[in-house]
Amino acid sequence: MTYMKELIRTNDPVLLMTLKTRLESEGIDSLVFDTHASIIEGSISAIPRRVMVIDDDFEQAFGILQKMENGIEND
């Protein structure tokens, strides 16, 4: 059985899109959870969206996220 793990929880749509694109470019599939709930609650940002990855890809995905947060683009 394949499990998913939460990579990040955020209300930043630019970060979500950029992260999904970077993960995809590295061959890592990801899903964004809570999108509809976040949209319905409006602009108060009470419900952040979660980026989920397959447990086996988590370490690589987390490394990509850390590089993005630190402004490092290449290995």
Secondary structure by P-SEA (a helix, b strand, c coil): cbbbbbccccccaaaaaaaaaaaaaacbbbbbcaaaaaaaacccccbbbbbbccccaaaaaaaaaaaaaaccccc
